[in-house]
């Protein structure tokens, strides 16, 4: 009887280990797919992939985080193509997944940073009318993200972006933004995510902007 119980317990442990290993494998593949995405269609496809994973892995925050990030990147892609009318939809879709991630993982700098990016998308859909509302909320979330983890390089990266593209008469400049990109890159050099599935994006963007200095 003891042998049967022991065999059953070992079998259960093996199944759990297999399931965890399979989850990490699939997530790693989808994160790589997200990093390689370029178009709105690419981002939508990978967002759907992460949504399916999130529906199966309800106790994990990362699938919802990456689904939200995919929609945010979709919105940013739309914005670069001048399709500001698509920003609200992208932001609203991202919001659902940020809420789900936050329900599992409280006080996480990475999740608050995504919330900041969502508010920024909402603001950019109509900057003149929404700056005082969504613009203010975006800056508040950025402060929360930084307070929760001052070492988070993505916080400095997004701050650098904001500063770089903000006109001087509103407190920004390319020079100030460049200094922040350099600070972000320094943080990337020493940053280590807690797990292999935790956020680790943005370094290439900092390197790109720094490479454009003086051009």
C-alpha distance (Angstrom), angle and dihedral (degrees) to the residues before:
residue distance angle dihedral
X1 . . .
X2 3.81 . .
X3 3.80 89.4 .
X4 3.81 90.6 52.4
X5 3.80 92.5 49.5
X6 3.81 91.3 46.5
X7 3.81 91.6 48.7
X8 3.81 90.7 49.4
X9 3.81 91.9 49.3
X10 3.80 92.0 48.6
X11 3.80 89.6 47.8
X12 3.81 91.2 53.0
X13 3.79 91.0 48.1
X14 3.80 90.1 51.1
X15 3.80 91.5 50.9
X16 3.80 91.5 49.8
X17 3.79 91.3 48.5
X18 3.81 90.7 47.9
X19 3.81 92.3 48.4
X20 3.81 91.5 48.7
X21 3.79 91.9 47.0
X22 3.80 91.6 48.3
X23 3.82 90.8 48.2
X24 3.79 92.0 52.3
X25 3.81 91.5 46.5
X26 3.80 93.4 51.6
X27 3.80 92.9 43.8
X28 3.80 91.8 49.7
X29 3.82 89.7 51.9
X30 3.81 92.9 49.4
X31 3.81 93.4 46.0
X32 3.80 88.1 53.4
X33 3.81 88.9 49.2
X34 3.80 90.3 52.0
X35 3.80 91.6 50.5
X36 3.80 90.0 52.6
X37 3.81 95.0 47.0
X38 3.79 117.8 115.2
X39 3.80 110.1 165.1
X40 3.78 135.0 55.4
X41 3.80 88.2 -109.9
X42 3.81 91.0 54.4
X43 3.80 92.1 51.1
X44 3.80 92.6 47.3
X45 3.80 91.8 51.2
X46 3.80 93.9 51.0
X47 3.82 91.2 43.8
X48 3.81 87.7 58.0
X49 3.80 89.7 49.2
X50 3.79 92.1 54.1
X51 3.79 91.2 45.3
X52 3.80 90.6 57.4
X53 3.80 90.4 50.0
X54 3.82 91.2 47.8
X55 3.80 90.8 53.2
X56 3.81 89.4 57.7
X57 3.82 98.0 37.8
X58 3.80 101.0 48.6
X59 3.80 94.6 159.9
X60 3.80 94.8 58.5
X61 3.80 125.0 81.4
X62 3.81 99.6 -162.0
X63 3.85 98.7 76.1
X64 3.81 90.8 53.6
X65 3.80 90.1 44.2
X66 3.80 92.6 54.9
X67 3.81 92.8 43.2
X68 3.81 87.8 55.4
X69 3.81 92.0 45.4
X70 3.82 89.7 51.1
X71 3.80 91.4 54.8
X72 3.80 91.0 45.8
X73 3.80 90.4 52.0
X74 3.80 88.5 47.6
X75 3.80 88.8 54.7
X76 3.79 92.5 47.4
X77 3.80 89.0 50.5
X78 3.80 90.4 51.1
X79 3.80 90.1 49.1
X80 3.81 91.9 52.9
X81 3.79 87.6 54.2
X82 3.80 91.4 50.9
X83 3.80 95.0 -109.5
X84 3.80 97.5 134.1
X85 3.80 90.3 155.3
X86 3.83 87.8 71.5
X87 3.81 95.4 55.6
X88 3.79 98.3 84.4
X89 3.80 92.6 54.0
X90 3.80 92.9 47.9
X91 3.82 91.2 47.6
X92 3.80 93.2 47.4
X93 3.80 91.8 50.4
X94 3.81 90.9 48.5
X95 3.81 90.7 48.8
X96 3.81 92.6 61.7
X97 3.79 91.3 57.2
X98 3.80 94.8 43.0
X99 3.79 88.3 53.8
X100 3.81 89.9 50.5
X101 3.81 92.4 48.0
X102 3.79 91.7 47.7
X103 3.80 90.7 51.2
X104 3.82 88.5 60.9
X105 3.82 101.0 34.0
X106 3.82 116.6 36.4
X107 3.81 125.5 -162.3
X108 3.78 95.6 12.0
X109 3.81 116.2 158.7
X110 3.82 92.2 -149.8
X111 3.81 93.6 54.5
X112 3.81 92.9 47.4
X113 3.80 88.6 50.9
X114 3.80 89.7 56.0
X115 3.80 88.5 50.2
X116 3.80 87.9 54.4
X117 3.80 90.5 51.2
X118 3.81 91.2 49.7
X119 3.81 91.5 53.5
X120 3.80 89.1 48.4
X121 3.80 90.6 54.2
X122 3.79 90.3 49.6
X123 3.80 89.9 50.3
X124 3.81 94.1 48.6
X125 3.80 90.5 55.6
X126 3.81 86.0 72.4
X127 3.84 111.7 -1.2
X128 3.79 97.7 177.5
X129 3.80 94.0 55.8
X130 3.80 100.0 31.8
X131 3.79 105.8 40.7
X132 3.81 94.7 95.0
X133 3.79 93.1 48.9
X134 3.79 111.8 31.5
X135 3.81 93.3 21.7
X136 3.80 90.5 56.6
X137 3.81 92.5 44.7
X138 3.80 90.6 50.1
X139 3.80 92.1 54.5
X140 3.79 91.5 47.4
X141 3.81 91.6 53.3
X142 3.80 90.0 48.4
X143 3.81 89.5 55.2
X144 3.81 90.9 49.5
X145 3.82 91.4 49.5
X146 3.79 91.0 50.4
X147 3.80 93.3 46.8
X148 3.81 91.7 50.9
X149 3.81 91.8 51.3
X150 3.83 118.9 6.6
X151 3.82 89.1 -179.4
X152 3.83 93.7 60.2
X153 3.83 104.7 118.5
X154 3.81 92.5 -161.0
X155 3.79 90.7 63.8
X156 3.80 90.0 56.7
X157 3.82 90.4 43.1
X158 3.81 93.5 55.6
X159 3.79 90.5 43.6
X160 3.81 87.7 52.7
X161 3.81 91.3 51.3
X162 3.79 92.0 50.8
X163 3.79 92.4 48.6
X164 3.81 94.8 44.0
X165 3.81 93.8 53.8
X166 3.82 96.7 39.0
X167 3.84 115.3 96.2
X168 3.81 117.8 -115.0
X169 3.81 93.4 -113.6
X170 3.82 87.3 61.6
X171 3.81 94.6 48.7
X172 3.78 101.0 -91.4
X173 3.80 136.1 100.9
X174 3.77 139.8 165.7
X175 3.82 90.0 -110.0
X176 3.80 93.7 54.0
X177 3.78 90.3 44.0
X178 3.79 91.2 51.3
X179 3.80 91.3 54.1
X180 3.79 89.3 53.4
X181 3.81 91.7 48.6
X182 3.80 87.6 55.0
X183 3.80 90.4 49.6
X184 3.80 89.8 49.6
X185 3.79 91.4 51.4
X186 3.81 90.4 51.3
X187 3.79 89.4 53.7
X188 3.80 91.2 49.0
X189 3.80 89.6 56.7
X190 3.80 92.1 63.3
X191 3.82 100.8 27.7
X192 3.79 118.9 112.4
X193 3.83 120.3 -177.5
X194 3.80 114.8 -129.6
X195 3.81 91.8 -121.2
X196 3.78 135.9 10.5
X197 3.82 89.2 -103.2
X198 3.79 97.6 50.6
X199 3.83 118.2 104.5
X200 3.79 115.0 -74.2
X201 3.80 103.2 156.2
X202 3.80 131.9 122.2
X203 3.80 106.1 55.4
X204 3.80 93.3 107.1
X205 3.79 90.6 53.0
X206 3.81 92.1 53.3
X207 3.80 89.6 48.4
X208 3.80 91.2 49.9
X209 3.80 95.0 53.3
X210 3.80 91.8 45.7
X211 3.81 89.5 51.3
X212 3.82 88.5 56.6
X213 3.81 93.7 58.2
X214 3.78 111.6 126.9
X215 3.81 94.3 9.4
